[in-house]
Amino acid sequence: MQNLTTKPNKKIVFDTRKLVFTALMAALSSVLMMFSFEIPLMPSFISFDFSDFPAIMASLTMGPISGVFVCLVKNLINASQSMTGGVGELSNFMISCALVIPAGIIGNKIHSYKGAIIGCITGSVVMAVLGLFTNYFIVYPVYQNIMPIETIINMYKAINPSVNGLFECLLIFNLPFTLIKGLIASALCLPLYKALRPVFNSYYRT
C-alpha cells in the first residue's frame, strides 16, 4: 500500500515542478524578447535577442512540448507590442520551434550531455534551414503588406550591393544569422543543463 500511494505523489510533485518551471521559462523568455537589439550587418527590421535560451532549457529538461509552449507564450505576449503587425512574432515562433523541437527530442532520447549537444546543434541547423524557406514562402510575402519587397531587398543591398533577389538575400544574410543565433542560445543553455535536468527527470543518466 505504501508504494501505491508514494508513486502518484511523486508524479504530482514532478508535474507541479514541470508546470512551474515551464511558466518560469516562458516569463523569462518573454522578458528577454523585449530586450532585442539591432545587428550592424543586418537590415534594421531584423533584431537579435536571447529569448530562445529559456525555450531550449525547457525543451531539454522537460520535453519539446514545454519548449514549444515557451515559444508560443513569449510571442503572444510580445505580439501586443509588435512593430510588424505580428509578422515578426509569427516568424520567431516558427523558427524557435524548429530549434527547440529537435533539441528536445534528441536531448530526451539520448540521456546524456552529449545528446543535449547533438540536439542543440541539430536544432540550430534545422532552425536556420527552415527559417530560409519559411521567410521566403510565408513571412516575407505577408510582410510585404507592411513594407514592399523592393524596399526590403534594397535594405539588404545597402549592406551588400552584390545581392540579387529575395532568396539570395535570405541565403547570404538570414541563414547564417539564424544559425549563429541558435548556437548562441544553445551555448548559454548547455552549461546549466546538467544541473537542472536531474531535478525534473529521475531516470536521467549523466
LOLODREN-684298 format. One record per residue (C-alpha): chain; residue in three letters; x, y, z; residue number from 1. Coordinates in steps of 0.25 Angstrom, whole numbers, plus 5000, padded with zeros to 4 digits. Layout:
<rs>
R  unit  code     x     y     z  pos
R     A   ALA     X     Y     Z  NUM
...
</rs>
This chain:
<rs>
R  unit  code     x     y     z  pos
R     A   MET  5000  5000  5000    1
R     A   GLN  5011  5009  5003    2
R     A   ASN  5017  5008  4989    3
R     A   LEU  5004  5010  4983    4
R     A   THR  5002  5024  4989    5
R     A   THR  5016  5028  4988    6
R     A   LYS  5017  5027  4973    7
R     A   PRO  5005  5036  4970    8
R     A   ASN  5010  5046  4980    9
R     A   LYS  5024  5047  4973   10
R     A   LYS  5017  5049  4960   11
R     A   ILE  5009  5060  4965   12
R     A   VAL  5021  5067  4970   13
R     A   PHE  5028  5065  4957   14
R     A   ASP  5016  5070  4949   15
R     A   THR  5016  5082  4958   16
R     A   ARG  5030  5085  4956   17
R     A   LYS  5029  5083  4942   18
R     A   LEU  5018  5093  4941   19
R     A   VAL  5024  5104  4950   20
R     A   PHE  5038  5103  4942   21
R     A   THR  5031  5104  4929   22
R     A   ALA  5023  5116  4933   23
R     A   LEU  5036  5122  4939   24
R     A   MET  5044  5119  4926   25
R     A   ALA  5032  5125  4918   26
R     A   ALA  5032  5138  4926   27
R     A   LEU  5048  5139  4925   28
R     A   SER  5047  5137  4910   29
R     A   SER  5036  5148  4909   30
R     A   VAL  5045  5158  4916   31
R     A   LEU  5057  5155  4908   32
R     A   MET  5050  5156  4895   33
R     A   MET  5046  5170  4899   34
R     A   PHE  5061  5174  4900   35
R     A   SER  5064  5172  4886   36
R     A   PHE  5075  5180  4878   37
R     A   GLU  5079  5182  4864   38
R     A   ILE  5091  5176  4858   39
R     A   PRO  5100  5185  4849   40
R     A   LEU  5102  5175  4838   41
R     A   MET  5087  5172  4837   42
R     A   PRO  5075  5181  4832   43
R     A   SER  5069  5189  4843   44
R     A   PHE  5056  5181  4843   45
R     A   ILE  5063  5169  4848   46
R     A   SER  5067  5169  4862   47
R     A   PHE  5075  5159  4872   48
R     A   ASP  5070  5155  4885   49
R     A   PHE  5073  5143  4895   50
R     A   SER  5059  5138  4897   51
R     A   ASP  5062  5125  4891   52
R     A   PHE  5071  5121  4903   53
R     A   PRO  5059  5118  4913   54
R     A   ALA  5052  5111  4902   55
R     A   ILE  5063  5101  4899   56
R     A   MET  5065  5099  4914   57
R     A   ALA  5050  5096  4916   58
R     A   SER  5051  5086  4904   59
R     A   LEU  5063  5079  4908   60
R     A   THR  5059  5077  4923   61
R     A   MET  5044  5075  4921   62
R     A   GLY  5042  5071  4906   63
R     A   PRO  5039  5078  4893   64
R     A   ILE  5024  5081  4897   65
R     A   SER  5029  5090  4908   66
R     A   GLY  5039  5097  4899   67
R     A   VAL  5028  5100  4889   68
R     A   PHE  5019  5105  4900   69
R     A   VAL  5030  5115  4904   70
R     A   CYS  5032  5119  4889   71
R     A   LEU  5017  5122  4888   72
R     A   VAL  5015  5130  4901   73
R     A   LYS  5027  5139  4898   74
R     A   ASN  5022  5142  4884   75
R     A   LEU  5007  5144  4889   76
R     A   ILE  5012  5154  4900   77
R     A   ASN  5021  5162  4890   78
R     A   ALA  5010  5162  4879   79
R     A   SER  5003  5173  4887   80
R     A   GLN  5015  5182  4885   81
R     A   SER  5018  5177  4871   82
R     A   MET  5024  5187  4861   83
R     A   THR  5022  5177  4849   84
R     A   GLY  5007  5174  4851   85
R     A   GLY  5010  5161  4857   86
R     A   VAL  5018  5156  4845   87
R     A   GLY  5031  5157  4853   88
R     A   GLU  5025  5149  4864   89
R     A   LEU  5020  5138  4854   90
R     A   SER  5034  5137  4848   91
R     A   ASN  5040  5136  4862   92
R     A   PHE  5030  5125  4867   93
R     A   MET  5033  5116  4855   94
R     A   ILE  5048  5117  4855   95
R     A   SER  5048  5116  4870   96
R     A   CYS  5040  5103  4869   97
R     A   ALA  5049  5098  4859   98
R     A   LEU  5061  5100  4869   99
R     A   VAL  5054  5094  4882  100
R     A   ILE  5047  5082  4876  101
R     A   PRO  5059  5075  4870  102
R     A   ALA  5067  5079  4882  103
R     A   GLY  5057  5074  4892  104
R     A   ILE  5054  5061  4884  105
R     A   ILE  5069  5057  4883  106
R     A   GLY  5072  5062  4897  107
R     A   ASN  5061  5054  4903  108
R     A   LYS  5064  5041  4895  109
R     A   ILE  5079  5041  4897  110
R     A   HIS  5080  5044  4912  111
R     A   SER  5094  5050  4913  112
R     A   TYR  5101  5063  4912  113
R     A   LYS  5106  5058  4898  114
R     A   GLY  5091  5056  4894  115
R     A   ALA  5088  5070  4898  116
R     A   ILE  5099  5076  4890  117
R     A   ILE  5095  5068  4878  118
R     A   GLY  5081  5072  4880  119
R     A   CYS  5085  5087  4881  120
R     A   ILE  5094  5087  4868  121
R     A   THR  5083  5079  4860  122
R     A   GLY  5072  5089  4865  123
R     A   SER  5081  5101  4861  124
R     A   VAL  5083  5095  4847  125
R     A   VAL  5069  5092  4845  126
R     A   MET  5065  5106  4850  127
R     A   ALA  5074  5112  4840  128
R     A   VAL  5070  5104  4828  129
R     A   LEU  5055  5104  4831  130
R     A   GLY  5056  5119  4834  131
R     A   LEU  5061  5121  4820  132
R     A   PHE  5049  5115  4814  133
R     A   THR  5038  5120  4824  134
R     A   ASN  5043  5134  4821  135
R     A   TYR  5043  5133  4806  136
R     A   PHE  5030  5126  4805  137
R     A   ILE  5022  5131  4817  138
R     A   VAL  5028  5142  4825  139
R     A   TYR  5033  5152  4815  140
R     A   PRO  5021  5150  4805  141
R     A   VAL  5012  5154  4817  142
R     A   TYR  5022  5165  4822  143
R     A   GLN  5021  5172  4808  144
R     A   ASN  5007  5177  4812  145
R     A   ILE  5015  5186  4822  146
R     A   MET  5027  5188  4814  147
R     A   PRO  5029  5186  4799  148
R     A   ILE  5038  5174  4795  149
R     A   GLU  5047  5184  4787  150
R     A   THR  5049  5193  4799  151
R     A   ILE  5053  5180  4807  152
R     A   ILE  5063  5176  4796  153
R     A   ASN  5069  5190  4795  154
R     A   MET  5071  5190  4811  155
R     A   TYR  5080  5177  4808  156
R     A   LYS  5086  5183  4796  157
R     A   ALA  5090  5195  4805  158
R     A   ILE  5099  5186  4813  159
R     A   ASN  5104  5177  4801  160
R     A   PRO  5101  5183  4787  161
R     A   SER  5104  5169  4780  162
R     A   VAL  5092  5162  4785  163
R     A   ASN  5081  5160  4775  164
R     A   GLY  5067  5155  4779  165
R     A   LEU  5060  5152  4792  166
R     A   PHE  5065  5137  4793  167
R     A   GLU  5079  5141  4791  168
R     A   CYS  5077  5152  4802  169
R     A   LEU  5072  5142  4811  170
R     A   LEU  5083  5131  4808  171
R     A   ILE  5094  5141  4810  172
R     A   PHE  5089  5149  4822  173
R     A   ASN  5077  5142  4829  174
R     A   LEU  5082  5127  4829  175
R     A   PRO  5096  5130  4836  176
R     A   PHE  5089  5140  4845  177
R     A   THR  5079  5130  4850  178
R     A   LEU  5089  5119  4851  179
R     A   ILE  5098  5127  4860  180
R     A   LYS  5086  5132  4868  181
R     A   GLY  5082  5117  4871  182
R     A   LEU  5097  5113  4874  183
R     A   ILE  5098  5125  4884  184
R     A   ALA  5085  5121  4891  185
R     A   SER  5090  5107  4892  186
R     A   ALA  5103  5111  4897  187
R     A   LEU  5096  5119  4908  188
R     A   CYS  5087  5107  4912  189
R     A   LEU  5097  5095  4912  190
R     A   PRO  5105  5099  4924  191
R     A   LEU  5093  5099  4933  192
R     A   TYR  5087  5086  4926  193
R     A   LYS  5094  5076  4935  194
R     A   ALA  5090  5083  4948  195
R     A   LEU  5075  5085  4944  196
R     A   ARG  5071  5072  4937  197
R     A   PRO  5072  5062  4949  198
R     A   VAL  5063  5071  4957  199
R     A   PHE  5052  5068  4947  200
R     A   ASN  5055  5054  4942  201
R     A   SER  5060  5044  4952  202
R     A   TYR  5064  5034  4941  203
R     A   TYR  5073  5043  4935  204
R     A   ARG  5088  5038  4934  205
R     A   THR  5100  5047  4933  206
</rs>
